[in-house]
Amino acid sequence: MTEEPFATTQPSRTRPQPMPVSNIPHSVSSASRPDVRPDEQPDARLQAELARAGCALWLATLSLMTAYMHQQAAAHRALLARRIARNLHTLQGLECFGEDCRWRFGRLARKWEQCGKPCETRGHASLGATLRNALTSFR
């Protein structure tokens, strides 16, 4: 039996499939809730879609946090921080996440709100204020 050095078959190219509802943490599905009757299936389906959307928003928020860390400009960082805080507040209100998880989202949102405030309110002088003070001292 001789083996060919190169495989002649191409790997199959399949589209990535969405994550099954059972793998989404704290998701609500009819299988995990015995009180859901068969006539309530559309509601369970909507809850599962909401859970998927919540996971997608969480992943997008993590991407924004990465962008924040790579950004050098203070103004851009403040805008990113405000957007992150808004996303975290939205995640805090989603019931598809557990109570402990939503509490953590709320705590993170408050911290990111502080990062999004202008420099003057955090006790640091902004670049504009520093330049104004420097220019007025030369007069």
DSSP file with accessible surface (Angstrom, degrees, kcal/mol):
  #  RESIDUE AA STRUCTURE BP1 BP2  ACC     N-H-->O    O-->H-N    N-H-->O    O-->H-N    TCO  KAPPA ALPHA  PHI   PSI    X-CA   Y-CA   Z-CA
    1    1 A M              0   0  220      0, 0.0     2,-0.4     0, 0.0     0, 0.0   0.000 360.0 360.0 360.0 122.0    0.0    0.0    0.0
    2    2 A T        -     0   0  136      0, 0.0     2,-0.4     0, 0.0     0, 0.0  -0.833 360.0-143.2-104.9 140.8    1.5    3.3   -1.1
    3    3 A E        -     0   0  164     -2,-0.4     3,-0.0     2,-0.0     0, 0.0  -0.824  16.1-125.2-102.5 139.5    0.6    6.6    0.4
    4    4 A E        -     0   0  135     -2,-0.4     4,-0.0     1,-0.1     3,-0.0  -0.646  12.1-139.1 -80.0 138.6    0.3    9.7   -1.7
    5    5 A P  S    S+     0   0  117      0, 0.0     2,-0.4     0, 0.0    -1,-0.1   0.800  88.3  44.1 -69.9 -26.2    2.4   12.6   -0.3
    6    6 A F  S    S-     0   0  165     -3,-0.0     2,-0.2     2,-0.0    -2,-0.0  -0.961  86.5-121.9-121.7 137.7   -0.3   15.1   -1.1
    7    7 A A        -     0   0   91     -2,-0.4     0, 0.0     1,-0.1     0, 0.0  -0.523  14.4-157.4 -74.0 138.7   -4.0   14.8   -0.3
    8    8 A T        +     0   0  114     -2,-0.2     2,-0.4     2,-0.1    -1,-0.1   0.590  67.1  85.7 -93.4 -11.2   -6.1   15.1   -3.4
    9    9 A T  S    S-     0   0  113      3,-0.0    -2,-0.1     1,-0.0     3,-0.0  -0.710  74.2-132.6 -94.4 142.0   -9.3   16.1   -1.7
   10   10 A Q        -     0   0  154     -2,-0.4     2,-0.1     1,-0.1    -2,-0.1  -0.657  30.3-103.6 -85.4 144.7  -10.0   19.7   -0.7
   11   11 A P        -     0   0  102      0, 0.0     2,-0.2     0, 0.0    -1,-0.1  -0.435  45.8-102.5 -65.0 143.7  -11.2   20.5    2.8
   12   12 A S        -     0   0  102     -2,-0.1     2,-0.8     1,-0.1    -3,-0.0  -0.466  27.1-143.2 -71.0 138.9  -14.9   21.2    2.8
   13   13 A R        +     0   0  224     -2,-0.2     2,-0.3    -3,-0.1    -1,-0.1  -0.869  30.3 169.2-105.4  99.9  -15.8   24.8    3.0
   14   14 A T        -     0   0  112     -2,-0.8     3,-0.1     3,-0.0    -2,-0.0  -0.826  37.4-108.6-110.6 150.7  -18.8   25.1    5.2
   15   15 A R        -     0   0  206     -2,-0.3     2,-0.1     1,-0.1    -1,-0.0  -0.512  42.8-101.1 -72.4 142.4  -20.4   28.2    6.6
   16   16 A P        -     0   0  125      0, 0.0    -1,-0.1     0, 0.0     0, 0.0  -0.444  39.2-133.3 -63.9 136.2  -20.0   28.6   10.3
   17   17 A Q        -     0   0  153     -2,-0.1    -3,-0.0     1,-0.1     0, 0.0  -0.653  23.6-100.9 -91.0 146.7  -23.2   27.7   12.0
   18   18 A P        -     0   0   92      0, 0.0    -1,-0.1     0, 0.0     3,-0.1  -0.311  48.9 -90.3 -63.2 153.3  -24.7   29.8   14.7
   19   19 A M        -     0   0   92      1,-0.1     5,-0.1     2,-0.1    33,-0.0  -0.418  47.2-108.9 -64.2 132.3  -24.1   28.7   18.3
   20   20 A P    >>  -     0   0   69      0, 0.0     3,-1.6     0, 0.0     4,-0.5  -0.329  23.7-119.4 -61.7 147.6  -26.9   26.4   19.5
   21   21 A V  G >4 S+     0   0   30      1,-0.3     3,-1.3     2,-0.2     6,-0.2   0.858 112.2  63.1 -58.3 -33.4  -29.2   27.9   22.1
   22   22 A S  G 34 S+     0   0   99      1,-0.3    -1,-0.3     4,-0.1     4,-0.1   0.768 100.9  52.9 -66.6 -21.2  -28.2   25.3   24.6
   23   23 A N  G <4 S+     0   0  104     -3,-1.6    -1,-0.3     2,-0.1    -2,-0.2   0.563  84.7  99.0 -89.2 -10.0  -24.6   26.6   24.5
   24   24 A I  S X< S-     0   0    7     -3,-1.3     3,-1.5    -4,-0.5     2,-0.1  -0.675  83.3-116.1 -79.1 125.0  -25.5   30.2   25.2
   25   25 A P  T 3  S-     0   0   75      0, 0.0    -2,-0.1     0, 0.0    -1,-0.1  -0.380  91.1  -1.5 -64.3 137.1  -24.9   30.9   28.9
   26   26 A H  T 3  S+     0   0  116      1,-0.2     2,-0.1    -4,-0.1    -4,-0.1   0.755  93.3 156.6  59.7  24.9  -28.1   31.8   30.8
   27   27 A S    <   -     0   0   19     -3,-1.5     2,-0.6    -6,-0.2    -1,-0.2  -0.463  40.9-127.9 -78.8 159.7  -30.3   31.5   27.7
   28   28 A V        +     0   0   26     19,-0.2     2,-0.3    16,-0.1    23,-0.1  -0.926  39.2 155.9-109.9 118.6  -33.9   30.8   27.9
   29   29 A S     >  -     0   0   24     -2,-0.6     4,-1.0    18,-0.1     3,-0.5  -0.948  53.9-111.5-135.8 163.2  -35.2   28.0   25.8
   30   30 A S  T  4 S+     0   0   41     -2,-0.3     6,-0.3     1,-0.2     3,-0.1   0.802 116.1  58.6 -66.4 -26.5  -38.2   25.7   26.1
   31   31 A A  T  4 S+     0   0   96      1,-0.2    -1,-0.2     3,-0.0    -3,-0.0   0.852 109.3  42.8 -70.5 -33.4  -36.0   22.8   26.9
   32   32 A S  T  4 S+     0   0   70     -3,-0.5    -1,-0.2     1,-0.2    -2,-0.2   0.576 110.6  61.4 -89.4  -9.7  -34.5   24.5   30.0
   33   33 A R    ><  -     0   0   79     -4,-1.0     3,-1.5    -3,-0.1    -1,-0.2  -0.912  58.8-172.6-119.6 105.9  -37.9   25.8   31.2
   34   34 A P  T 3  S+     0   0  131      0, 0.0    -1,-0.1     0, 0.0    -4,-0.1   0.727  83.3  66.9 -68.9 -18.0  -40.4   23.2   32.1
   35   35 A D  T 3  S+     0   0  100      2,-0.1     2,-0.6     0, 0.0    -5,-0.1   0.512  76.8 100.9 -81.5  -2.8  -43.1   25.9   32.5
   36   36 A V    <   -     0   0   18     -3,-1.5    -3,-0.1    -6,-0.3     5,-0.0  -0.736  64.8-150.1 -84.7 120.9  -43.0   26.8   28.8
   37   37 A R    >   -     0   0  140     -2,-0.6     3,-2.1     1,-0.1    -2,-0.1  -0.489  26.8-107.1 -85.3 160.5  -46.0   25.2   27.0
   38   38 A P  G >  S+     0   0  109      0, 0.0     3,-1.3     0, 0.0    -1,-0.1   0.829 119.5  60.3 -58.0 -30.2  -45.8   24.2   23.3
   39   39 A D  G 3  S+     0   0  111      1,-0.3     4,-0.1     2,-0.1    -3,-0.0   0.610  98.0  60.9 -75.7  -5.8  -48.1   27.1   22.4
   40   40 A E  G <>  +     0   0   57     -3,-2.1     4,-1.8     1,-0.2     3,-0.4   0.200  67.9 113.1-100.9  15.6  -45.4   29.4   23.8
   41   41 A Q  H <> S+     0   0   75     -3,-1.3     4,-2.5     1,-0.2     5,-0.2   0.885  70.8  56.9 -57.8 -42.0  -42.7   28.4   21.4
   42   42 A P  H  > S+     0   0   68      0, 0.0     4,-2.4     0, 0.0    -1,-0.2   0.911 106.7  50.8 -58.8 -36.7  -42.5   31.7   19.6
   43   43 A D  H  > S+     0   0   78     -3,-0.4     4,-2.3     1,-0.2    -2,-0.2   0.925 110.6  48.0 -65.8 -41.6  -41.8   33.5   22.9
   44   44 A A  H  X S+     0   0    6     -4,-1.8     4,-2.2     2,-0.2    -1,-0.2   0.886 110.6  52.2 -65.4 -36.5  -39.0   31.0   23.7
   45   45 A R  H  X S+     0   0  148     -4,-2.5     4,-2.3     2,-0.2    -2,-0.2   0.910 109.1  49.6 -65.4 -41.0  -37.6   31.5   20.2
   46   46 A L  H  X S+     0   0  105     -4,-2.4     4,-2.5     1,-0.2    -2,-0.2   0.898 109.8  51.5 -64.1 -38.9  -37.6   35.3   20.7
   47   47 A Q  H  X S+     0   0   46     -4,-2.3     4,-2.3     2,-0.2   -19,-0.2   0.895 109.2  50.4 -63.9 -38.8  -35.8   34.9   24.0
   48   48 A A  H  X S+     0   0    7     -4,-2.2     4,-2.3     2,-0.2    -2,-0.2   0.906 110.6  48.9 -67.1 -39.7  -33.2   32.7   22.3
   49   49 A E  H  X S+     0   0  101     -4,-2.3     4,-2.5     2,-0.2    -2,-0.2   0.895 110.3  51.7 -65.4 -38.8  -32.7   35.3   19.6
   50   50 A L  H  X S+     0   0   65     -4,-2.5     4,-2.6     2,-0.2    -2,-0.2   0.902 108.5  51.6 -63.4 -39.0  -32.4   38.0   22.3
   51   51 A A  H  X S+     0   0    1     -4,-2.3     4,-2.3     2,-0.2    -2,-0.2   0.919 110.4  48.2 -64.6 -41.5  -29.8   35.8   24.1
   52   52 A R  H  X S+     0   0   94     -4,-2.3     4,-2.3     2,-0.2    -2,-0.2   0.916 112.0  49.4 -63.9 -41.6  -27.8   35.5   20.8
   53   53 A A  H  X S+     0   0   58     -4,-2.5     4,-2.5     1,-0.2    -2,-0.2   0.894 109.7  52.2 -64.8 -38.2  -28.1   39.3   20.3
   54   54 A G  H  X S+     0   0    1     -4,-2.6     4,-2.3     2,-0.2    -2,-0.2   0.912 109.5  48.8 -63.9 -41.4  -26.9   39.9   23.9
   55   55 A C  H  X S+     0   0   25     -4,-2.3     4,-2.4     2,-0.2    -2,-0.2   0.904 111.3  50.3 -64.3 -39.6  -23.8   37.7   23.3
   56   56 A A  H  X S+     0   0   59     -4,-2.3     4,-2.4     1,-0.2    -2,-0.2   0.908 110.1  49.9 -65.4 -40.4  -23.1   39.5   20.1
   57   57 A L  H  X S+     0   0   42     -4,-2.5     4,-2.4     2,-0.2    -1,-0.2   0.897 109.5  52.0 -65.0 -38.7  -23.3   42.9   21.9
   58   58 A W  H  X S+     0   0   73     -4,-2.3     4,-2.3     2,-0.2    -2,-0.2   0.932 110.4  47.8 -62.4 -44.1  -21.0   41.6   24.6
   59   59 A L  H  X S+     0   0  109     -4,-2.4     4,-1.9     1,-0.2    -2,-0.2   0.906 111.6  50.2 -64.3 -39.5  -18.4   40.5   22.0
   60   60 A A  H  X S+     0   0   47     -4,-2.4     4,-2.1     2,-0.2    -1,-0.2   0.895 109.2  52.3 -64.8 -37.1  -18.7   43.9   20.2
   61   61 A T  H  X S+     0   0    0     -4,-2.4     4,-2.2     1,-0.2    -2,-0.2   0.902 106.7  52.5 -66.5 -38.6  -18.2   45.6   23.6
   62   62 A L  H  X S+     0   0   64     -4,-2.3     4,-2.0     1,-0.2    -1,-0.2   0.897 108.1  52.0 -63.0 -37.0  -15.0   43.6   24.2
   63   63 A S  H  X S+     0   0   78     -4,-1.9     4,-2.4     1,-0.2    -2,-0.2   0.901 108.1  51.0 -64.8 -40.0  -13.8   44.7   20.7
   64   64 A L  H  X S+     0   0   42     -4,-2.1     4,-2.4     2,-0.2    -1,-0.2   0.879 107.2  53.9 -64.7 -36.5  -14.5   48.3   21.7
   65   65 A M  H  X S+     0   0   31     -4,-2.2     4,-1.9     2,-0.2    -1,-0.2   0.900 108.6  49.4 -64.1 -38.0  -12.5   47.8   24.9
   66   66 A T  H  X S+     0   0   79     -4,-2.0     4,-1.4     2,-0.2    -2,-0.2   0.923 110.2  50.1 -64.9 -43.3   -9.6   46.5   22.8
   67   67 A A  H  X S+     0   0   41     -4,-2.4     4,-1.1     1,-0.2    -2,-0.2   0.890 107.3  55.6 -62.2 -38.6   -9.8   49.5   20.5
   68   68 A Y  H >< S+     0   0   23     -4,-2.4     3,-0.6     1,-0.2    -1,-0.2   0.918 106.4  50.2 -59.0 -43.6   -9.8   51.8   23.6
   69   69 A M  H 3< S+     0   0  123     -4,-1.9    -1,-0.2     1,-0.2    -2,-0.2   0.801 113.0  46.1 -68.6 -26.9   -6.6   50.3   24.8
   70   70 A H  H 3< S+     0   0  144     -4,-1.4     2,-0.3    -3,-0.2    -1,-0.2   0.594  92.2  99.0 -89.8 -10.6   -4.9   50.8   21.4
   71   71 A Q    <<  -     0   0   62     -4,-1.1    -4,-0.0    -3,-0.6    -3,-0.0  -0.601  47.2-174.8 -83.5 135.1   -6.1   54.4   21.0
   72   72 A Q        +     0   0  165     -2,-0.3     2,-0.3     5,-0.0    -1,-0.1   0.779  57.7  89.7 -95.5 -33.3   -3.7   57.2   21.9
   73   73 A A     >  -     0   0   39      1,-0.1     4,-2.3     2,-0.0     5,-0.2  -0.513  67.0-147.0 -74.0 128.8   -5.9   60.3   21.5
   74   74 A A  H  > S+     0   0   62     -2,-0.3     4,-2.3     1,-0.2     5,-0.2   0.873  97.2  53.3 -63.5 -38.3   -7.7   61.2   24.7
   75   75 A A  H  > S+     0   0   70      1,-0.2     4,-2.0     2,-0.2    -1,-0.2   0.917 110.6  46.5 -65.5 -41.7  -10.8   62.5   22.9
   76   76 A H  H  > S+     0   0  102      1,-0.2     4,-2.5     2,-0.2    -1,-0.2   0.888 111.0  52.7 -67.0 -37.5  -11.2   59.2   20.9
   77   77 A R  H  X S+     0   0   67     -4,-2.3     4,-2.6     1,-0.2    -2,-0.2   0.905 107.9  51.6 -63.8 -39.2  -10.7   57.2   24.1
   78   78 A A  H  X S+     0   0   14     -4,-2.3     4,-2.2     2,-0.2    -2,-0.2   0.917 110.3  48.5 -64.8 -41.1  -13.4   59.2   25.8
   79   79 A L  H  X S+     0   0   99     -4,-2.0     4,-2.1     2,-0.2    -2,-0.2   0.918 112.8  47.9 -64.2 -43.2  -15.8   58.6   23.0
   80   80 A L  H  X S+     0   0   33     -4,-2.5     4,-2.7     1,-0.2    -2,-0.2   0.910 110.1  52.6 -63.1 -41.1  -15.0   54.9   23.0
   81   81 A A  H  X S+     0   0    0     -4,-2.6     4,-2.5     1,-0.2    35,-0.2   0.901 108.7  49.9 -63.6 -39.8  -15.5   54.7   26.8
   82   82 A R  H  X S+     0   0  104     -4,-2.2     4,-2.3     2,-0.2    -1,-0.2   0.910 111.5  48.7 -65.0 -40.2  -18.9   56.4   26.5
   83   83 A R  H  X S+     0   0  121     -4,-2.1     4,-2.4     2,-0.2    -2,-0.2   0.909 110.9  50.4 -65.4 -40.9  -20.0   53.9   23.9
   84   84 A I  H  X S+     0   0    0     -4,-2.7     4,-2.5     1,-0.2    -2,-0.2   0.929 109.8  50.8 -62.1 -43.2  -18.7   51.0   26.0
   85   85 A A  H  X S+     0   0    3     -4,-2.5     4,-2.3     1,-0.2    -2,-0.2   0.914 109.8  50.1 -62.5 -41.9  -20.6   52.3   29.0
   86   86 A R  H  X S+     0   0  134     -4,-2.3     4,-2.1     1,-0.2    -1,-0.2   0.923 111.1  48.9 -61.8 -44.2  -23.8   52.5   26.9
   87   87 A N  H  X S+     0   0   13     -4,-2.4     4,-2.6     1,-0.2    -2,-0.2   0.913 110.8  50.3 -61.4 -42.2  -23.4   49.0   25.7
   88   88 A L  H  X S+     0   0    0     -4,-2.5     4,-2.1     2,-0.2    -1,-0.2   0.877 108.5  51.9 -66.7 -35.6  -22.8   47.7   29.2
   89   89 A H  H  X S+     0   0   68     -4,-2.3     4,-1.2     2,-0.2    -1,-0.2   0.901 110.2  49.8 -65.4 -38.2  -26.0   49.5   30.4
   90   90 A T  H >X S+     0   0   78     -4,-2.1     3,-0.6     1,-0.2     4,-0.5   0.934 111.0  48.7 -63.6 -44.7  -27.9   47.8   27.6
   91   91 A L  H >< S+     0   0    0     -4,-2.6     3,-1.1     1,-0.2    -2,-0.2   0.863 104.9  60.0 -63.5 -33.7  -26.4   44.4   28.6
   92   92 A Q  H 3< S+     0   0   65     -4,-2.1    -1,-0.2     1,-0.3    -2,-0.2   0.850 103.9  51.2 -63.1 -31.6  -27.3   45.1   32.2
   93   93 A G  H << S+     0   0   59     -4,-1.2     2,-0.5    -3,-0.6    -1,-0.3   0.551  85.1 103.0 -85.4  -6.7  -31.0   45.3   31.2
   94   94 A L    X<  -     0   0   30     -3,-1.1     3,-1.1    -4,-0.5     8,-0.1  -0.656  57.2-157.9 -82.4 125.5  -31.1   42.1   29.3
   95   95 A E  T 3  S+     0   0  149     -2,-0.5    -1,-0.1     1,-0.2     4,-0.1   0.531  81.4  81.4 -79.6  -5.5  -32.8   39.3   31.2
   96   96 A C  T 3  S+     0   0    3    -46,-0.1     2,-0.3     2,-0.1    -1,-0.2   0.691  85.0  71.7 -74.4 -14.4  -31.2   36.6   29.2
   97   97 A F  S <  S-     0   0   15     -3,-1.1   -71,-0.1    -6,-0.2   -70,-0.0  -0.699  96.3 -99.6 -96.0 154.8  -28.1   37.0   31.4
   98   98 A G     >  -     0   0   18     -2,-0.3     4,-2.5     1,-0.1     5,-0.2  -0.171  31.7-108.3 -68.5 163.9  -28.0   35.9   35.0
   99   99 A E  H  > S+     0   0  158      1,-0.2     4,-2.2     2,-0.2     5,-0.2   0.910 119.7  49.6 -61.7 -42.5  -28.5   38.3   37.9
  100  100 A D  H  > S+     0   0   95      2,-0.2     4,-2.1     1,-0.2    -1,-0.2   0.917 111.1  49.8 -63.8 -41.0  -24.9   38.2   39.0
  101  101 A C  H  > S+     0   0   35      1,-0.2     4,-2.3     2,-0.2    -2,-0.2   0.920 110.5  49.4 -64.6 -42.9  -23.7   38.8   35.4
  102  102 A R  H  X S+     0   0   68     -4,-2.5     4,-2.2     2,-0.2    -1,-0.2   0.879 108.1  54.2 -66.1 -35.3  -26.1   41.8   35.0
  103  103 A W  H  X S+     0   0  132     -4,-2.2     4,-2.2    -5,-0.2    -1,-0.2   0.925 109.2  48.5 -62.7 -41.7  -24.8   43.2   38.3
  104  104 A R  H  X S+     0   0  118     -4,-2.1     4,-2.7     1,-0.2    -2,-0.2   0.887 108.3  53.9 -66.3 -38.3  -21.2   43.0   36.9
  105  105 A F  H  X S+     0   0    8     -4,-2.3     4,-2.5     1,-0.2    -1,-0.2   0.919 109.3  49.4 -60.5 -41.3  -22.3   44.7   33.7
  106  106 A G  H  X S+     0   0    0     -4,-2.2     4,-2.0     2,-0.2    -2,-0.2   0.914 111.2  48.3 -63.9 -43.1  -23.7   47.6   35.8
  107  107 A R  H  X S+     0   0   88     -4,-2.2     4,-1.8     1,-0.2    -2,-0.2   0.924 113.0  47.9 -63.7 -43.6  -20.5   47.9   37.8
  108  108 A L  H  X S+     0   0   51     -4,-2.7     4,-2.7     1,-0.2     5,-0.2   0.891 108.0  56.1 -63.0 -39.4  -18.4   47.9   34.7
  109  109 A A  H  X S+     0   0    0     -4,-2.5     4,-2.1     1,-0.2    -1,-0.2   0.918 106.5  49.8 -60.1 -43.2  -20.7   50.5   33.1
  110  110 A R  H  X S+     0   0  120     -4,-2.0     4,-1.5     1,-0.2    -1,-0.2   0.904 111.4  49.0 -64.1 -38.1  -20.2   52.9   36.0
  111  111 A K  H  X S+     0   0  121     -4,-1.8     4,-1.4     1,-0.2    -2,-0.2   0.918 111.6  48.4 -67.0 -41.2  -16.4   52.4   35.7
  112  112 A W  H  X S+     0   0   34     -4,-2.7     4,-1.5     1,-0.2    -1,-0.2   0.822 105.1  59.7 -70.6 -28.3  -16.4   53.1   32.0
  113  113 A E  H  X S+     0   0   78     -4,-2.1     4,-0.6    -5,-0.2    -1,-0.2   0.900 103.8  51.7 -62.2 -38.9  -18.6   56.2   32.5
  114  114 A Q  H >< S+     0   0   96     -4,-1.5     3,-0.8     1,-0.2    -2,-0.2   0.888 108.1  51.1 -64.1 -38.3  -15.8   57.6   34.6
  115  115 A C  H 3< S+     0   0   42     -4,-1.4    -1,-0.2     1,-0.2    -2,-0.2   0.803 107.7  54.7 -67.4 -26.4  -13.3   56.9   31.8
  116  116 A G  H 3< S+     0   0    2     -4,-1.5    -1,-0.2   -35,-0.2    -2,-0.2   0.539  84.8 103.3 -86.8  -6.2  -15.5   58.7   29.4
  117  117 A K  S << S-     0   0   88     -3,-0.8     5,-0.1    -4,-0.6   -36,-0.0  -0.451  85.1 -93.5 -74.8 150.8  -15.7   61.9   31.4
  118  118 A P    >>  -     0   0   60      0, 0.0     3,-0.8     0, 0.0     4,-0.8  -0.198  36.3-110.2 -60.1 155.9  -13.7   64.8   30.2
  119  119 A C  G >4>S+     0   0   34      1,-0.2     5,-2.0     2,-0.2     3,-0.8   0.834 113.6  61.7 -58.2 -36.5  -10.2   65.2   31.8
  120  120 A E  G >45S+     0   0  105      1,-0.3     3,-1.0     2,-0.2    -1,-0.2   0.871 102.8  50.0 -62.4 -36.5  -11.2   68.3   33.7
  121  121 A T  G <45S+     0   0   93     -3,-0.8    -1,-0.3     1,-0.2    -2,-0.2   0.677 105.4  57.6 -78.1 -14.6  -13.9   66.5   35.7
  122  122 A R  G <<5S-     0   0   95     -3,-0.8    -1,-0.2    -4,-0.8    -2,-0.2   0.389 123.1-100.7 -92.5   1.7  -11.5   63.7   36.6
  123  123 A G  T < 5S+     0   0   69     -3,-1.0     2,-0.4     1,-0.3    -3,-0.2   0.495  88.8 113.4  95.5   1.4   -9.1   66.1   38.3
  124  124 A H      < -     0   0  119     -5,-2.0    -1,-0.3    -6,-0.2     2,-0.3  -0.851  68.8-119.8-106.1 143.4   -6.6   66.3   35.4
  125  125 A A        -     0   0   66     -2,-0.4     2,-0.1    -3,-0.1    -5,-0.0  -0.635  30.1-126.8 -78.4 135.0   -6.0   69.4   33.4
  126  126 A S     >  -     0   0   21     -2,-0.3     4,-2.4     1,-0.1     5,-0.2  -0.337  23.0-108.6 -75.0 166.1   -6.8   68.9   29.7
  127  127 A L  H  > S+     0   0  134      1,-0.2     4,-2.6     2,-0.2     5,-0.2   0.919 120.1  52.6 -61.9 -40.9   -4.3   69.8   27.1
  128  128 A G  H  > S+     0   0   32      1,-0.2     4,-2.5     2,-0.2    -1,-0.2   0.920 110.5  46.8 -62.0 -44.2   -6.3   72.9   26.1
  129  129 A A  H  > S+     0   0   17      2,-0.2     4,-2.4     1,-0.2    -1,-0.2   0.905 111.9  51.2 -65.9 -38.2   -6.5   74.2   29.6
  130  130 A T  H  X S+     0   0   70     -4,-2.4     4,-2.2     1,-0.2    -2,-0.2   0.928 111.5  47.1 -64.4 -43.6   -2.8   73.6   30.1
  131  131 A L  H  X S+     0   0   97     -4,-2.6     4,-2.7     2,-0.2     5,-0.2   0.905 111.2  51.4 -65.5 -41.2   -2.0   75.5   26.9
  132  132 A R  H  X S+     0   0  154     -4,-2.5     4,-2.4     2,-0.2     5,-0.2   0.932 111.4  47.6 -60.4 -44.1   -4.3   78.4   27.9
  133  133 A N  H  X S+     0   0  104     -4,-2.4     4,-1.4     1,-0.2    -1,-0.2   0.902 112.8  49.0 -64.2 -39.3   -2.6   78.6   31.3
  134  134 A A  H  X S+     0   0   39     -4,-2.2     4,-0.8    -5,-0.2    -2,-0.2   0.912 112.6  47.3 -67.0 -41.5    0.8   78.5   29.7
  135  135 A L  H >< S+     0   0  111     -4,-2.7     3,-0.6     1,-0.2     4,-0.5   0.878 110.7  50.9 -70.0 -37.6    0.0   81.2   27.1
  136  136 A T  H >< S+     0   0   77     -4,-2.4     3,-0.6     1,-0.2    -1,-0.2   0.818 103.9  59.4 -71.1 -25.5   -1.6   83.6   29.7
  137  137 A S  H 3< S+     0   0   88     -4,-1.4    -1,-0.2     1,-0.2    -2,-0.2   0.760 100.4  56.7 -75.0 -19.0    1.5   83.3   31.9
  138  138 A F  T <<        0   0  168     -4,-0.8    -1,-0.2    -3,-0.6    -2,-0.2   0.627 360.0 360.0 -84.5 -11.9    3.6   84.7   29.1
  139  139 A R    <         0   0  239     -3,-0.6    -3,-0.1    -4,-0.5    -4,-0.0   0.012 360.0 360.0 -73.4 360.0    1.6   87.9   28.7
